[in-house]
Amino acid sequence: MGRYNFEQIIDRTNTDSLKYDFAIERGKDKDVMPLWVADMDFATAPEITDALVKRAQHGIFGYTYPKEEYQKTVLNWMKTRHNYEAKPEWLVYTPGVVFAISMALRAVTKEGDAVMIQNPVYYPFTNTVLENGRRLINNSLHYEIKDHRGVYTIDFDKFEDLIIENSVKAFILCNPHNPVGRVWTKDELQRIGDICLKHNVVIIADEIHEDFIYGEKKHIPIASISKEVENITITCTSPSKTFNLAGLQLSNIIIANPEIRKIFKKVMGKTGFDEPNIFGIIACQTAYTQGENWLEELKVYLWENINFVKDFIDTKLPKVVLTIPEGTYLVWLDFNEYGLELKDLENRIQKKAKLWLDEGIIFGKEGIGFERINIAAPRKTVEEAMNRIYEAFSDL
């Protein structure tokens, strides 16, 4: 048994939790078990809580801004954990990664320009591109089933063809990839970088799940591939997923190219955003200096949850095809072997199983027949969810 208790079930209702308190507002039944949005049902590292309490007791919460020590902390995390060495002046602070992606699109493209994504992918990518008046180009990930496991790869020929045909100006990379859990290899990232360099495409890299990597896999920031790739990359990071801090609204964006950084800051200035949340600053700095032991224990627990789901599916849900995640705490399940219409699948998940998951179609048409389940919860919760799925599909 480790130092930290990930088995504890914490009541999150009546805390204005988007995950737990908004089922009816989101068109779900009140009694569904929510395993959809990507936050965790674990208390953050106690060192972070202690630091926040101490700061709160000061009693004054005026305008704040990160100082040099904060910058050193963030850059040290990137260097020691991800072998990426950035400079303090490259850092830009935003309230979130999706906000940063929107700012990046406005900075490096203009209305009507083409922006490429790779579905099935985190659905705010699509919304952000379209709501900013850009043209959405989709290079679907290639999906196949091998030994009853889902496998996703990039079609690089199509990747380049679409860039040429549509004069793509920016590409939004998701690494680790949400929802399929791929951690892109150095060779794959090099090919992405080479193609984007060749055709003057700016890379907007969402690397928010960078700290959740399993087994022999390794997260490689695409900006670390080469100085040339670094010069066309906007890297979006945050402690929010890693330490369950999304509500504190702070992300660290790394932009090496001074011209892109200057425009990014100018665009962001038009929103009126100036100073990041003081509690976000305290939490991030504490997380990156005192939270590693908690994170390492958490990753072991999450991997055990993933293996529990794998074993459960293999023994009780043989028609479900699992894509084993290399990263993230999100599990991507393929229900297509049941041959259900989309409405019937959702009815079984929501009405029979009483689960609130993220239905695959929101990640693009490539996700039809899939469900994304968040396994960052105590084992009893994950076990209950899987048993509910089993009961809901036991007649098929």
ChimeraX attribute file (.defattr): number of C-alpha atoms within 10 A of each C-alpha:
attribute: neighborCount
match mode: 1-to-1
recipient: residues
	/A:1	5
	/A:2	11
	/A:3	8
	/A:4	16
	/A:5	15
	/A:6	19
	/A:7	14
	/A:8	14
	/A:9	15
	/A:10	12
	/A:11	9
	/A:12	13
	/A:13	12
	/A:14	9
	/A:15	10
	/A:16	10
	/A:17	11
	/A:18	16
	/A:19	20
	/A:20	21
	/A:21	16
	/A:22	17
	/A:23	17
	/A:24	11
	/A:25	10
	/A:26	10
	/A:27	8
	/A:28	16
	/A:29	16
	/A:30	14
	/A:31	14
	/A:32	19
	/A:33	20
	/A:34	21
	/A:35	25
	/A:36	19
	/A:37	16
	/A:38	19
	/A:39	22
	/A:40	21
	/A:41	22
	/A:42	18
	/A:43	17
	/A:44	19
	/A:45	21
	/A:46	14
	/A:47	15
	/A:48	24
	/A:49	16
	/A:50	13
	/A:51	16
	/A:52	18
	/A:53	11
	/A:54	11
	/A:55	15
	/A:56	13
	/A:57	8
	/A:58	8
	/A:59	8
	/A:60	8
	/A:61	11
	/A:62	7
	/A:63	10
	/A:64	13
	/A:65	12
	/A:66	16
	/A:67	9
	/A:68	8
	/A:69	10
	/A:70	18
	/A:71	18
	/A:72	15
	/A:73	17
	/A:74	22
	/A:75	22
	/A:76	18
	/A:77	19
	/A:78	18
	/A:79	13
	/A:80	10
	/A:81	15
	/A:82	16
	/A:83	14
	/A:84	17
	/A:85	14
	/A:86	20
	/A:87	12
	/A:88	15
	/A:89	12
	/A:90	17
	/A:91	19
	/A:92	17
	/A:93	25
	/A:94	23
	/A:95	21
	/A:96	21
	/A:97	24
	/A:98	16
	/A:99	13
	/A:100	25
	/A:101	23
	/A:102	20
	/A:103	23
	/A:104	25
	/A:105	26
	/A:106	19
	/A:107	19
	/A:108	18
	/A:109	18
	/A:110	13
	/A:111	13
	/A:112	12
	/A:113	18
	/A:114	21
	/A:115	27
	/A:116	27
	/A:117	22
	/A:118	25
	/A:119	25
	/A:120	25
	/A:121	25
	/A:122	19
	/A:123	16
	/A:124	14
	/A:125	23
	/A:126	24
	/A:127	13
	/A:128	18
	/A:129	24
	/A:130	15
	/A:131	10
	/A:132	16
	/A:133	16
	/A:134	20
	/A:135	18
	/A:136	20
	/A:137	20
	/A:138	19
	/A:139	20
	/A:140	21
	/A:141	20
	/A:142	14
	/A:143	14
	/A:144	12
	/A:145	12
	/A:146	10
	/A:147	8
	/A:148	14
	/A:149	14
	/A:150	18
	/A:151	19
	/A:152	15
	/A:153	13
	/A:154	16
	/A:155	13
	/A:156	15
	/A:157	9
	/A:158	13
	/A:159	21
	/A:160	18
	/A:161	12
	/A:162	17
	/A:163	23
	/A:164	12
	/A:165	8
	/A:166	15
	/A:167	15
	/A:168	23
	/A:169	21
	/A:170	24
	/A:171	23
	/A:172	23
	/A:173	22
	/A:174	25
	/A:175	24
	/A:176	28
	/A:177	26
	/A:178	28
	/A:179	29
	/A:180	29
	/A:181	25
	/A:182	22
	/A:183	26
	/A:184	23
	/A:185	15
	/A:186	16
	/A:187	10
	/A:188	15
	/A:189	21
	/A:190	17
	/A:191	14
	/A:192	21
	/A:193	23
	/A:194	17
	/A:195	17
	/A:196	23
	/A:197	16
	/A:198	10
	/A:199	14
	/A:200	15
	/A:201	23
	/A:202	26
	/A:203	28
	/A:204	23
	/A:205	24
	/A:206	27
	/A:207	22
	/A:208	25
	/A:209	24
	/A:210	26
	/A:211	23
	/A:212	24
	/A:213	21
	/A:214	17
	/A:215	8
	/A:216	6
	/A:217	13
	/A:218	20
	/A:219	23
	/A:220	21
	/A:221	24
	/A:222	27
	/A:223	25
	/A:224	19
	/A:225	17
	/A:226	12
	/A:227	11
	/A:228	14
	/A:229	20
	/A:230	22
	/A:231	18
	/A:232	22
	/A:233	29
	/A:234	27
	/A:235	25
	/A:236	26
	/A:237	25
	/A:238	27
	/A:239	25
	/A:240	23
	/A:241	19
	/A:242	23
	/A:243	25
	/A:244	17
	/A:245	22
	/A:246	19
	/A:247	14
	/A:248	20
	/A:249	20
	/A:250	26
	/A:251	27
	/A:252	24
	/A:253	23
	/A:254	24
	/A:255	26
	/A:256	22
	/A:257	15
	/A:258	12
	/A:259	12
	/A:260	19
	/A:261	22
	/A:262	13
	/A:263	16
	/A:264	22
	/A:265	16
	/A:266	13
	/A:267	17
	/A:268	22
	/A:269	12
	/A:270	10
	/A:271	9
	/A:272	8
	/A:273	11
	/A:274	15
	/A:275	14
	/A:276	19
	/A:277	20
	/A:278	21
	/A:279	22
	/A:280	22
	/A:281	22
	/A:282	18
	/A:283	27
	/A:284	26
	/A:285	23
	/A:286	20
	/A:287	28
	/A:288	19
	/A:289	15
	/A:290	15
	/A:291	20
	/A:292	15
	/A:293	12
	/A:294	19
	/A:295	19
	/A:296	12
	/A:297	16
	/A:298	22
	/A:299	20
	/A:300	13
	/A:301	20
	/A:302	22
	/A:303	22
	/A:304	14
	/A:305	21
	/A:306	21
	/A:307	13
	/A:308	17
	/A:309	20
	/A:310	17
	/A:311	12
	/A:312	16
	/A:313	19
	/A:314	15
	/A:315	8
	/A:316	15
	/A:317	17
	/A:318	12
	/A:319	16
	/A:320	18
	/A:321	23
	/A:322	23
	/A:323	22
	/A:324	20
	/A:325	25
	/A:326	23
	/A:327	29
	/A:328	31
	/A:329	27
	/A:330	24
	/A:331	24
	/A:332	24
	/A:333	24
	/A:334	20
	/A:335	19
	/A:336	16
	/A:337	11
	/A:338	13
	/A:339	11
	/A:340	13
	/A:341	12
	/A:342	15
	/A:343	9
	/A:344	12
	/A:345	22
	/A:346	21
	/A:347	15
	/A:348	18
	/A:349	20
	/A:350	20
	/A:351	17
	/A:352	15
	/A:353	22
	/A:354	21
	/A:355	25
	/A:356	26
	/A:357	19
	/A:358	21
	/A:359	21
	/A:360	24
	/A:361	16
	/A:362	19
	/A:363	24
	/A:364	17
	/A:365	12
	/A:366	18
	/A:367	21
	/A:368	19
	/A:369	22
	/A:370	24
	/A:371	24
	/A:372	23
	/A:373	25
	/A:374	23
	/A:375	28
	/A:376	26
	/A:377	23
	/A:378	20
	/A:379	20
	/A:380	13
	/A:381	17
	/A:382	20
	/A:383	17
	/A:384	13
	/A:385	21
	/A:386	21
	/A:387	15
	/A:388	19
	/A:389	21
	/A:390	16
	/A:391	13
	/A:392	19
	/A:393	17
	/A:394	10
	/A:395	6
	/A:396	7
